[in-house]
Amino acid sequence: MACWSVEIKDGTRQDWNCTTKVGLDLNFRRRYLVLVLGIIIMLSGTIMAASVQNGFGSTAVTEVDFQAADGSMIHSTLQKPNYATNTDPLPGVVVIHGIHQNKEWLMAFGIELARRGFVVLTIDVNGHGNSETGTGSGIAALDYITSLDYVDNTQIGLIGHSMGGGVSWHALNESSVYIRALVLVGAGFRSNMSYIPNTLLATGTFDSLSSYPHNLELLDPWFNVTGVVSDTTYGDFASNTARRAVFPSTNHLFETIDSVIVSESVEWMKNSLKGGVEDEHWIASTSILYPIWLVGGLVGLIGALLTIFPLIAILLDTPLFSDLKGEPTDEPATTKSFYRYGIVYGLIGVITFFPFLIVGLLLSFAIPFPASYGLPVMSWMFGSGLVALLILFVILRIRRKKGSSTPTLRELFGTGEQKPIFVLLKTLVLTLIVFGWLYVWTLFVDLGLALDLRSFLPGLHDLTLAQAGLVPLYFVVFLFYFLIEGTWLTGIMLPESSGTWTKVQLIWTVKSVLIKTIPYLILIAFEFVGGFLAGAPLVPDMIGFSWLFFYAFAPWFAVCTVITMFAYRVTGNRWLGAMVNAMLCAWLLATILGMSG
C-alpha cells in the first residue's frame, strides 16, 4: 500500500488516500500516456503547419544562409513553387520583418505568394532570429534571390513591415537590383529617394506608430495627386508609378497577419510582377490558407508545453530526483484574502511596467548592452519582483502583529527539511533536462520542417551563440521574479479547495492564471478593442508600441503560472517552478530581442 494526502481545505489535510501497487502502476502509466499524447499533439500541429507552408506539396521550402557585404551571415526561408525552372523563371519577392521579430512573423506573405507562383525569400534581419549582427541584410537578400536561375531577376518585389520597411528602402536605394514592387506594412515613405517603384501602403487604422490613416494629405507628394482616397489605385503599373493605400482595422502588431493586408499584397505583386495575368496556377487572393498555419503552430506549441508536466513527474520518480518530491504545507487563503491579495499582486506588474521600462531605457544610455530593449525588460522584471517582495514583507508583518498564523519569508523561500544546496543543485539539473527536452524538439521541428514551435507571437526558437550567451543573465533576473511570484501565488494567495488531486489542482491553476493575466488582458482589450471601436490608436507613439509587449508576455505568463502551480504541488516548494519558468522566459527573451553589433 502507498498513501498520500490529496484533499486540502481550511489549512488541514482532510484525508489520506491509499492505493495499491496496481493503482501506482496505473498512475505511472498515465504519465507516459500524457507524455506520448503531448508529443502526438505537437507533431500533428507542426505537420499541419508544414503542410500549409509548403502549399500541400506545391512548394519546396528550405532554410538558406548567405553572406552580406560585411561578412555577416543572413538566415532565411526560401519558398519555391515546384514548377519554377531556369527555362520558366518566376517573379521573386523578398519579405523583411520588423524590430523584435524574426522571419516567422511574416510567413503569411510567403505562404500566400508562393502558392500563386512567386519565389519568396523571407529573411531574418541582421541581429534578429538566426542572422548575425551587422548590416546589409536587405541588399544581400536581393542579391541572393536574383542569383537563382529559376527567378526572373527583372520582376522583383519587396515587402517590409515596420523596421523592415526601412530596411527595404535602404536595399532599394543601395542595391543594383531593379525593384518593381514595394509593399510597406506599418511603415512609411522615405524622402530623397531617386526611385520609387509601384508601392502599396498598408497600415492598421489604430497603428500607434503611423499618422497616415488619419492624415491622408501626407500621402499626396508620394501619390502625385491631391486628395488621396484609400482603397483607390493611382498611377500605372507598367510605368512603375502605381500607388495605393489600404487601412484595415488592426494595430501595428497584427498587420502582418491581417487578411486584408495579405490579400492586397498578393494582388499588388500580381499586378506589378505578373502584369495582372492570372495563369492556371493562380488562386483568388481572398482564398487564404495561412490561418491554418497559425492554428497548426498553436497546436504544436501546446503539445510541446504539455509534455513538460509528465516529464517532470517521471523525473521526480527516478532515484536521482525522488528526494525533491514533497507535499504542500502552506495554509490556503480565504476567498476574501485570495482576491484582495490577488488584486494587489495583479496591479504590481502593470503599474511598474512603464516606470521601470524608463529606468531600463536610461540605463541603456550608460551601459552598453548587446540586446535592444534587454535592459528595460530586465529592469521591469527585477523592479516588479522587488516591489512585490517589499509589499509581501509588509503584509506578513501586519498579519503577524494581528496574531495570524503567518510563515516567514525564509519559510516561503525554503526547501523544507532538506539541505538547500543539494535541493537547489538537483532542481537546477532537472530544469536543464526539461529545457534540453524542449530544445531538442525545437531543433527537430526547425531542421526537419523549417518551422518554429509558435503561433505568430513569440514561441520556441533555436538560439544563436550570441543569444545563448545572454540566457544565464536573463535566467538570474527571471528566477528572482518567479521566486517572488511563487510566494504570492502558492503562499498568501493559495486558493481554498477540496476534492480530488485533479480538482484541487484545477482550481488552484485556473484562479491563479486569471489573477495573473486579467490585468494584462484588460490593457490589451483597452488598446485593441478600444482602438478598433474608435478607429484610431488610443495609446499613440512609442508608449503604444511598448504596450505591444503585453501581447507577448500575457500568454507566457499564463503558461508560467500553470507550471508554478504544478511544480509547487509535486515538490512542496517554489524552486522548481521558478527555475523552469526562468529558463523558459530567458530562452524566449534571448530569441525575441534584436542583437546589436
Phi and psi in degrees as a GROMACS rama.xvg file:
@    title "Ramachandran Plot"
@    xaxis  label "Phi"
@    yaxis  label "Psi"
@TYPE xy
-133.8  137.258  ALA-2
-128.987  149.103  CYS-3
-156.806  154.542  TRP-4
-85.438  133.008  SER-5
-129.702  -8.35417  VAL-6
-112.684  122.994  GLU-7
-125.61  129.486  ILE-8
-158.165  134.534  LYS-9
54.7075  33.5448  ASP-10
79.8002  2.82851  GLY-11
-123.228  153.893  THR-12
-84.0747  120.996  ARG-13
-74.9031  -34.0523  GLN-14
-160.069  163.867  ASP-15
-114.652  122.156  TRP-16
-93.4558  131.965  ASN-17
-115.38  148.757  CYS-18
-140.903  154.157  THR-19
-83.3966  176.122  THR-20
-58.3702  -33.915  LYS-21
-62.1846  -42.859  VAL-22
-61.1913  -41.4301  GLY-23
-63.7091  -40.4459  LEU-24
-62.9303  -40.4503  ASP-25
-63.2421  -42.5903  LEU-26
-63.3607  -39.0695  ASN-27
-63.4407  -44.7473  PHE-28
-67.5291  -32.1077  ARG-29
-63.4928  -36.1308  ARG-30
-62.8062  -44.0625  ARG-31
-67.9969  -33.1047  TYR-32
-64.1699  -44.0489  LEU-33
-65.5663  -38.0587  VAL-34
-61.6936  -47.7734  LEU-35
-64.8009  -39.5165  VAL-36
-60.7012  -43.0974  LEU-37
-60.9715  -42.2205  GLY-38
-64.264  -42.1865  ILE-39
-62.7199  -44.1103  ILE-40
-61.9485  -44.6291  ILE-41
-60.4214  -48.6943  MET-42
-66.9878  -37.4003  LEU-43
-62.1173  -44.8641  SER-44
-65.5158  -44.4799  GLY-45
-69.2025  -35.6706  THR-46
-66.2584  -38.8839  ILE-47
-60.4577  -47.0645  MET-48
-64.0419  -41.4341  ALA-49
-64.6457  -36.9676  ALA-50
-63.6447  -39.9876  SER-51
-68.8873  -41.7782  VAL-52
-62.7987  -32.4222  GLN-53
-98.5545  18.9902  ASN-54
60.3315  34.4579  GLY-55
53.334  43.7853  PHE-56
97.5189  -4.12925  GLY-57
-87.8944  -9.57551  SER-58
-132.207  135.325  THR-59
-89.1537  126.017  ALA-60
-115.632  123.124  VAL-61
-137.406  154.95  THR-62
-99.8887  128.588  GLU-63
-127.614  151.23  VAL-64
-122.361  143.197  ASP-65
-149.278  164.158  PHE-66
-97.7602  141.139  GLN-67
-84.6327  173.046  ALA-68
-61.9406  -29.0144  ALA-69
-85.4971  4.59699  ASP-70
92.9193  -7.6968  GLY-71
-71.1809  142.876  SER-72
-85.7838  133.41  MET-73
-111.274  126.358  ILE-74
-97.7269  144.737  HIS-75
-157.678  166.748  SER-76
-113.636  126.914  THR-77
-108.677  124.819  LEU-78
-115.71  115.485  GLN-79
-120.645  116.45  LYS-80
-56.6971  139.83  PRO-81
-60.8137  -25.3823  ASN-82
-90.5314  4.24802  TYR-83
-76.2788  123.678  ALA-84
-136.541  171.706  THR-85
-70.2469  -20.139  ASN-86
-91.8719  -15.9516  THR-87
-136.287  66.8427  ASP-88
-68.4326  150.739  PRO-89
-112.857  159.51  LEU-90
-60.5432  152.136  PRO-91
-117.856  144.932  GLY-92
-132.791  130.653  VAL-93
-102.042  130.532  VAL-94
-115.476  130.429  VAL-95
-129.459  126.913  ILE-96
-83.642  177.642  HIS-97
-98.245  -171.92  GLY-98
-69.5333  148.871  ILE-99
57.238  31.9459  HIS-100
-132.078  -179.308  GLN-101
-143.776  -174.689  ASN-102
-60.763  -28.5505  LYS-103
-64.8596  -22.5366  GLU-104
-62.8625  -29.1942  TRP-105
-111.452  19.6101  LEU-106
-65.7757  -19.4191  MET-107
-57.9948  -38.988  ALA-108
-66.7992  -43.2938  PHE-109
-62.6803  -43.0232  GLY-110
-60.7127  -49.1666  ILE-111
-74.6612  -34.8085  GLU-112
-72.2145  -43.4863  LEU-113
-63.4589  -34.8919  ALA-114
-63.1045  -21.5925  ARG-115
-110.204  14.9635  ARG-116
96.5439  33.4172  GLY-117
-121.431  141.039  PHE-118
-85.299  123.813  VAL-119
-119.452  130.868  VAL-120
-117.47  108.979  LEU-121
-104.809  118.896  THR-122
-107.826  157.452  ILE-123
-89.8723  120.021  ASP-124
-65.1456  155.133  VAL-125
-44.7224  129.396  ASN-126
80.8313  1.7069  GLY-127
-121.29  154.453  HIS-128
55.2807  -127.635  GLY-129
-104.114  13.8623  ASN-130
-88.2251  147.223  SER-131
-76.5632  159.858  GLU-132
-67.1589  156.277  THR-133
144.689  -154.63  GLY-134
-141.402  165.255  THR-135
90.9239  18.0143  GLY-136
-64.5299  -37.8904  SER-137
-66.3844  -44.1775  GLY-138
-63.0279  -44.1284  ILE-139
-62.1268  -37.2676  ALA-140
-64.6092  -41.1201  ALA-141
-64.8793  -41.8692  LEU-142
-62.7358  -40.357  ASP-143
-68.1985  -49.0288  TYR-144
-66.1359  -33.5074  ILE-145
-78.2887  -11.5678  THR-146
-82.0167  -12.9049  SER-147
-77.6442  127.975  LEU-148
-70.558  -13.6538  ASP-149
-96.5416  10.8189  TYR-150
-110.765  132.592  VAL-151
-79.1007  102.853  ASP-152
-74.5804  3.01315  ASN-153
-96.6752  -4.95019  THR-154
-128.386  80.8636  GLN-155
-121.915  137.472  ILE-156
-125.675  161.455  GLY-157
-128.856  139.764  LEU-158
-127.393  125.839  ILE-159
-134.081  132.188  GLY-160
-104.998  129.397  HIS-161
54.0078  -117.37  SER-162
-55.8475  -32.6258  MET-163
-62.233  -25.6355  GLY-164
-66.3232  -41.2725  GLY-165
-64.7639  -40.5262  GLY-166
-62.723  -38.4403  VAL-167
-64.0122  -44.7331  SER-168
-60.7872  -42.9539  TRP-169
-63.0235  -43.2475  HIS-170
-65.0095  -41.0758  ALA-171
-62.9428  -37.9779  LEU-172
-77.9647  -32.6585  ASN-173
-100.834  -21.3211  GLU-174
-83.7335  152.045  SER-175
-84.1442  -6.89678  SER-176
-71.8457  135.132  VAL-177
-84.3184  117.915  TYR-178
-100.249  128.551  ILE-179
-105.258  -15.4444  ARG-180
-145.563  140.277  ALA-181
-137.718  131.676  LEU-182
-118.108  119.257  VAL-183
-101.71  108.329  LEU-184
-102.674  112.956  VAL-185
61.0593  27.6427  GLY-186
-130.596  -179.026  ALA-187
-134.686  178.323  GLY-188
-78.7457  155.561  PHE-189
-112.367  138.381  ARG-190
-80.9086  165.33  SER-191
60.1841  31.1551  ASN-192
-92.8209  128.713  MET-193
-73.0654  -22.773  SER-194
-145.27  131.718  TYR-195
-125.437  119.422  ILE-196
-77.573  -174.476  PRO-197
-55.0435  121.556  ASN-198
-127.674  126.411  THR-199
-104.908  126.125  LEU-200
-102.664  119.722  LEU-201
-127.397  110.581  ALA-202
-138.691  140.025  THR-203
-68.4925  147.169  GLY-204
-64.3097  -26.6496  THR-205
-118.55  40.6133  PHE-206
-72.0663  116.947  ASP-207
-68.6893  -14.3093  SER-208
-102.013  2.3579  LEU-209
-125.209  139.06  SER-210
-100.636  -9.87639  SER-211
-57.795  -45.94  TYR-212
-58.3823  -26.5902  PRO-213
-116.756  11.0857  HIS-214
-150.333  71.7212  ASN-215
-65.2586  -17.2843  LEU-216
-61.5227  -24.729  GLU-217
-62.6697  -21.6882  LEU-218
-88.6955  -13.6399  LEU-219
-52.732  -47.6446  ASP-220
-61.6511  -32.2783  PRO-221
-84.0975  -25.4805  TRP-222
-93.4668  -7.95417  PHE-223
59.8161  31.42  ASN-224
-140.939  169.767  VAL-225
-112.734  131.131  THR-226
82.8507  56.0281  GLY-227
-62.3025  137.044  VAL-228
-116.908  135.4  VAL-229
-67.798  159.869  SER-230
60.9427  26.3211  ASP-231
-128.363  132.124  THR-232
-92.864  128.578  THR-233
-113.491  158.529  TYR-234
77.0645  -159.586  GLY-235
-137.867  131.013  ASP-236
-66.7056  -39.7268  PHE-237
-62.5471  -34.785  ALA-238
-96.8334  9.56735  SER-239
61.3594  34.021  ASN-240
-115.16  9.00772  THR-241
-68.3909  140.473  ALA-242
-140.238  146.724  ARG-243
-158.802  144.984  ARG-244
-128.362  131.307  ALA-245
-128.129  141.732  VAL-246
-133.369  78.9454  PHE-247
-72.0789  164.495  PRO-248
-82.0178  89.9067  SER-249
-157.761  175.911  THR-250
-108.104  -175.597  ASN-251
-62.5361  -38.3833  HIS-252
-67.3296  -44.3722  LEU-253
-92.3835  7.25708  PHE-254
-60.4938  -33.1093  GLU-255
-75.9578  -10.2822  THR-256
-123.156  15.9044  ILE-257
-74.6216  128.949  ASP-258
-64.3432  -35.2246  SER-259
-65.4311  -46.3387  VAL-260
-65.0913  -43.5001  ILE-261
-63.6733  -46.588  VAL-262
-64.5278  -41.9233  SER-263
-63.6272  -37.4354  GLU-264
-65.799  -40.6669  SER-265
-61.6595  -46.0596  VAL-266
-62.1628  -39.4454  GLU-267
-63.9878  -42.0671  TRP-268
-68.8715  -35.356  MET-269
-62.5516  -47.1584  LYS-270
-70.5974  -31.3749  ASN-271
-85.201  -40.4584  SER-272
-107.004  -17.0681  LEU-273
-116.926  9.89083  LYS-274
64.6186  21.0171  GLY-275
77.5447  4.41966  GLY-276
-78.4623  133.861  VAL-277
-107.728  99.4533  GLU-278
-81.973  -169.698  ASP-279
-67.322  -16.4372  GLU-280
-91.6643  -7.13859  HIS-281
-71.4751  142.288  TRP-282
-123.383  138.705  ILE-283
-51.0643  135.151  ALA-284
-64.3722  -19.801  SER-285
-85.0755  -7.55119  THR-286
-91.0719  97.0771  SER-287
-113.946  147.9  ILE-288
-113.944  -18.1899  LEU-289
-59.8371  -25.6163  TYR-290
-58.4173  -31.9794  PRO-291
-67.5028  -35.8241  ILE-292
-60.5242  -41.8236  TRP-293
-65.0615  -42.9602  LEU-294
-63.9722  -44.151  VAL-295
-60.1634  -41.6553  GLY-296
-63.0617  -40.2765  GLY-297
-64.9107  -44.9522  LEU-298
-61.3088  -43.4999  VAL-299
-61.7177  -42.4531  GLY-300
-66.3333  -43.208  LEU-301
-60.4431  -42.8968  ILE-302
-61.2304  -42.9956  GLY-303
-62.7278  -44.3988  ALA-304
-67.894  -33.0993  LEU-305
-61.0109  -32.283  LEU-306
-68.4093  -17.0709  THR-307
-59.2275  -42.1722  ILE-308
-71.5932  -49.9726  PHE-309
-65.4169  -31.8193  PRO-310
-62.6636  -44.7478  LEU-311
-61.985  -45.2435  ILE-312
-61.354  -40.8388  ALA-313
-66.1112  -43.9455  ILE-314
-64.8866  -37.0554  LEU-315
-68.2756  -16.556  LEU-316
-89.8473  -4.58577  ASP-317
-82.5333  154.325  THR-318
-56.2519  -33.8637  PRO-319
-66.3476  -36.9407  LEU-320
-114.184  2.89994  PHE-321
-62.5265  -27.9214  SER-322
-75.3345  -4.51103  ASP-323
-82.9402  -14.413  LEU-324
-69.1559  144.482  LYS-325
-161.994  176.518  GLY-326
-115.138  144.34  GLU-327
-61.6635  135.72  PRO-328
-121.952  -1.44398  THR-329
-77.367  142.589  ASP-330
-74.2322  133.741  GLU-331
-69.3609  152.357  PRO-332
-81.5818  151.966  ALA-333
-67.035  161.603  THR-334
-57.9125  -40.7281  THR-335
-63.6304  -44.8302  LYS-336
-66.062  -38.8056  SER-337
-58.2752  -48.6199  PHE-338
-72.9238  -35.2322  TYR-339
-64.4285  -50.2771  ARG-340
-68.5033  -34.0191  TYR-341
-63.5649  -40.999  GLY-342
-63.9312  -42.3285  ILE-343
-61.2146  -48.6968  VAL-344
-66.8539  -39.8214  TYR-345
-61.0867  -36.7512  GLY-346
-74.2843  -27.0259  LEU-347
-57.4122  -46.7271  ILE-348
-62.0328  -45.2345  GLY-349
-77.5578  -34.4514  VAL-350
-70.6555  -34.5477  ILE-351
-83.3247  -8.83122  THR-352
-58.4015  -60.8756  PHE-353
-69.6123  -41.3499  PHE-354
-57.7865  -46.1944  PRO-355
-77.6338  -24.2765  PHE-356
-64.1509  -40.9544  LEU-357
-65.3469  -41.2217  ILE-358
-57.6179  -45.1391  VAL-359
-64.0438  -38.8825  GLY-360
-64.3785  -39.7636  LEU-361
-65.7468  -39.7858  LEU-362
-62.9053  -32.2051  LEU-363
-62.5836  -28.245  SER-364
-73.9146  -27.1467  PHE-365
-99.0779  -27.5659  ALA-366
-118.502  112.533  ILE-367
-63.0284  130.512  PRO-368
-136.894  135.108  PHE-369
-70.5609  -18.6489  PRO-370
-108.409  125.927  ALA-371
-63.0082  131.215  SER-372
70.5643  6.32963  TYR-373
-64.5308  -47.789  GLY-374
-65.6054  -42.4157  LEU-375
-59.3914  -43.3918  PRO-376
-66.6207  -43.3522  VAL-377
-64.155  -37.3535  MET-378
-61.8937  -41.2364  SER-379
-64.7374  -46.5932  TRP-380
-61.5275  -47.784  MET-381
-68.2426  -45.2567  PHE-382
-64.0412  -42.5564  GLY-383
-62.2237  -43.293  SER-384
-64.1316  -39.8302  GLY-385
-65.488  -44.2746  LEU-386
-61.976  -42.6959  VAL-387
-62.4058  -37.8391  ALA-388
-66.054  -44.3002  LEU-389
-64.1665  -42.2912  LEU-390
-67.0933  -38.7937  ILE-391
-61.0399  -42.4101  LEU-392
-58.6823  -44.0539  PHE-393
-64.883  -43.4374  VAL-394
-60.854  -46.4396  ILE-395
-63.5167  -38.7289  LEU-396
-66.2225  -42.3934  ARG-397
-63.6031  -41.2622  ILE-398
-64.9318  -38.9111  ARG-399
-66.4289  -38.4562  ARG-400
-64.3791  -29.2384  LYS-401
-82.9466  -1.32519  LYS-402
83.5413  11.5648  GLY-403
-75.0768  150.917  SER-404
-72.9293  107.908  SER-405
-132.275  129.643  THR-406
-72.4674  156.753  PRO-407
-85.9276  166.354  THR-408
-61.2883  -37.1706  LEU-409
-60.6293  -40.828  ARG-410
-68.6729  -38.6885  GLU-411
-65.7386  -34.5253  LEU-412
-93.03  2.45382  PHE-413
-78.3095  178.054  GLY-414
-121.117  24.4029  THR-415
81.0275  -143.847  GLY-416
-88.4917  -4.46516  GLU-417
-84.9572  159.235  GLN-418
-67.5803  124.844  LYS-419
-58.2888  -41.0446  PRO-420
-62.2338  -41.6021  ILE-421
-71.175  -38.9089  PHE-422
-62.7581  -44.9127  VAL-423
-67.303  -40.1704  LEU-424
-64.9158  -44.9483  LEU-425
-65.7109  -38.2466  LYS-426
-63.3055  -39.5263  THR-427
-64.5997  -41.4247  LEU-428
-62.9059  -44.3681  VAL-429
-61.3806  -41.2055  LEU-430
-59.9298  -43.4648  THR-431
-65.1491  -32.7964  LEU-432
-66.8399  -43.8974  ILE-433
-61.6235  -44.2501  VAL-434
-61.23  -45.3626  PHE-435
-60.7167  -40.231  GLY-436
-58.5689  -50.7238  TRP-437
-65.7333  -36.4686  LEU-438
-69.099  -38.2006  TYR-439
-62.1842  -43.1085  VAL-440
-65.8236  -36.1609  TRP-441
-62.0972  -44.382  THR-442
-64.7034  -40.0988  LEU-443
-60.1995  -46.1775  PHE-444
-67.6268  -39.1698  VAL-445
-68.2258  -51.8659  ASP-446
-72.8014  -32.7256  LEU-447
-86.6592  -32.0823  GLY-448
-126.618  1.38261  LEU-449
56.9281  45.1551  ALA-450
-133.883  163.801  LEU-451
-106.319  161.641  ASP-452
-86.4196  89.1986  LEU-453
-163.34  166.951  ARG-454
-137.309  89.0021  SER-455
66.8889  -70.6425  PHE-456
-64.5525  163.534  LEU-457
-51.828  137.559  PRO-458
-136.297  -152.38  GLY-459
-88.182  119.173  LEU-460
-133.727  143.531  HIS-461
-68.0861  151.408  ASP-462
-96.7373  142.867  LEU-463
-82.8347  168.185  THR-464
-61.5347  -40.0461  LEU-465
-64.1704  -41.6271  ALA-466
-67.4483  -42.2804  GLN-467
-60.9504  -32.0078  ALA-468
-65.533  -22.7235  GLY-469
-90.3517  -14.5641  LEU-470
-58.4905  -45.3414  VAL-471
-58.6428  -39.8907  PRO-472
-65.8772  -47.7522  LEU-473
-60.0865  -37.985  TYR-474
-59.2186  -44.839  PHE-475
-61.6262  -44.8774  VAL-476
-64.667  -46.3906  VAL-477
-67.6276  -32.6346  PHE-478
-62.0786  -44.8382  LEU-479
-57.687  -46.7584  PHE-480
-61.9428  -48.559  TYR-481
-75.4432  -24.7878  PHE-482
-65.2983  -45.9611  LEU-483
-61.9506  -43.3395  ILE-484
-60.5015  -39.6663  GLU-485
-61.9385  -36.5035  GLY-486
-68.4267  -26.5443  THR-487
-78.8674  -55.8077  TRP-488
-67.7997  -36.5767  LEU-489
-109.32  5.78753  THR-490
-111.243  -97.697  GLY-491
-71.9001  -12.006  ILE-492
-111.402  8.85687  MET-493
-58.7345  118.121  LEU-494
-67.5772  148.482  PRO-495
-67.3389  140.671  GLU-496
-165.535  159.756  SER-497
-154.615  158.334  SER-498
125.449  -156.146  GLY-499
-70.9378  168.015  THR-500
-56.0195  -45.4626  TRP-501
-66.9248  -41.1934  THR-502
-64.8851  -44.8316  LYS-503
-60.4775  -46.1756  VAL-504
-62.9407  -39.1777  GLN-505
-64.6199  -42.8806  LEU-506
-63.0738  -48.1628  ILE-507
-55.3712  -48.2815  TRP-508
-68.1793  -49.0589  THR-509
-61.7786  -46.8946  VAL-510
-62.38  -42.6202  LYS-511
-69.0307  -40.3197  SER-512
-62.5372  -42.6082  VAL-513
-64.0534  -45.1555  LEU-514
-61.4983  -39.5542  ILE-515
-70.7206  -41.9475  LYS-516
-97.2336  -23.0667  THR-517
-56.0087  -43.0134  ILE-518
-58.3997  -39.7204  PRO-519
-71.6463  -37.1678  TYR-520
-65.6577  -34.2606  LEU-521
-64.7976  -43.1381  ILE-522
-65.7159  -39.4481  LEU-523
-64.1622  -43.959  ILE-524
-63.3301  -39.1239  ALA-525
-60.5592  -44.6875  PHE-526
-70.9057  -46.7837  GLU-527
-83.6652  -55.2842  PHE-528
-65.3785  -42.8223  VAL-529
-61.9894  -44.1627  GLY-530
-65.1643  -38.626  GLY-531
-62.9124  -45.5569  PHE-532
-70.601  -37.6341  LEU-533
-80.2202  -22.0296  ALA-534
70.1721  21.4739  GLY-535
-157.917  154.699  ALA-536
-68.1382  128.114  PRO-537
-82.2897  -23.0026  LEU-538
-122.731  94.6839  VAL-539
-86.0795  171.58  PRO-540
58.3806  -148.131  ASP-541
-69.5787  -25.4647  MET-542
-64.7127  -42.8422  ILE-543
-64.2013  -37.6692  GLY-544
-64.3477  -44.6377  PHE-545
-63.7138  -30.4507  SER-546
-57.6266  -29.1958  TRP-547
-65.3997  -17.7568  LEU-548
-60.6024  -30.0968  PHE-549
-61.0769  -34.3414  PHE-550
-63.1838  -38.1565  TYR-551
-76.3531  -38.0718  ALA-552
-80.7269  -38.121  PHE-553
-54.8672  -50.6734  ALA-554
-64.4846  -34.6905  PRO-555
-75.1624  -29.9989  TRP-556
-63.1649  -37.7671  PHE-557
-63.391  -45.7721  ALA-558
-60.0254  -45.358  VAL-559
-65.3743  -33.5528  CYS-560
-66.4702  -39.5632  THR-561
-60.3543  -43.719  VAL-562
-64.6675  -41.8216  ILE-563
-56.9411  -48.9381  THR-564
-69.1425  -37.1146  MET-565
-68.9481  -47.6398  PHE-566
-63.3287  -37.1948  ALA-567
-64.2996  -39.7171  TYR-568
-65.2456  -35.1631  ARG-569
-94.5177  -12.6401  VAL-570
-117.368  -23.9364  THR-571
80.7665  2.05259  GLY-572
-136.639  178.172  ASN-573
-97.1922  -3.39378  ARG-574
-74.6399  -41.8755  TRP-575
-64.2565  -47.4336  LEU-576
-59.9344  -42.5882  GLY-577
-64.7559  -41.4501  ALA-578
-69.619  -43.8646  MET-579
-63.0801  -44.1618  VAL-580
-65.224  -40.5109  ASN-581
-63.7505  -41.1562  ALA-582
-67.3698  -41.6218  MET-583
-63.0596  -46.6704  LEU-584
-72.685  -33.491  CYS-585
-63.6384  -41.6294  ALA-586
-61.7297  -47.8896  TRP-587
-60.4554  -48.5774  LEU-588
-63.1783  -38.7387  LEU-589
-62.4628  -34.5647  ALA-590
-87.5545  -17.8248  THR-591
-81.5383  -50.5071  ILE-592
-75.0369  138.405  LEU-593
-70.7196  146.24  GLY-594
-101.467  143.632  MET-595
-105.986  159.763  SER-596
